[in-house]
Amino acid sequence: MKKKILLSIAALILIIQFIRIDKTNKPSPYEINILALTNPGQEISSILQNSCFDCHSNNITYPWYTNIAPVSWWIKHHINEGSQHLNFSEWGNYSSKKIDHKLKECVEMVEEGEMPMTSYTILHNSAKLTQEQRELLINWFKSLRSFESDKLKENS
């Protein structure tokens, strides 16, 4: 009986490997990317690309373990949720009000240490933010929010 159960589990694990996730990156023009629109400088740009873009952009680098189900499904779910909630590749499509809200959330999430997520940084050690990087990012988000707020007032 134990042997049948183990064989059934092994067969199931093998079969689910044929259910692949879509790893196609959604095309988006660079002109609407947050990096193109804000020209943040090399340090901020590097932090965003290294610690944020795999879940919050259309430029996802899929690691080797995204070839293994069901782990791949879980990761794809995180990526889909992350990019639906905040997508730096589509920043230029956001309204001024939405940009202000997203920047406020960015500040909160980085300040509280919720981003990047621990489940991501466990396997991507280089995505962990140092306290200095955290402060740089927070200050940049705040200054960008202030700039956007001034722009919104001018257009009112």
Disulfide bonds with the S-S distance in Angstrom:
none
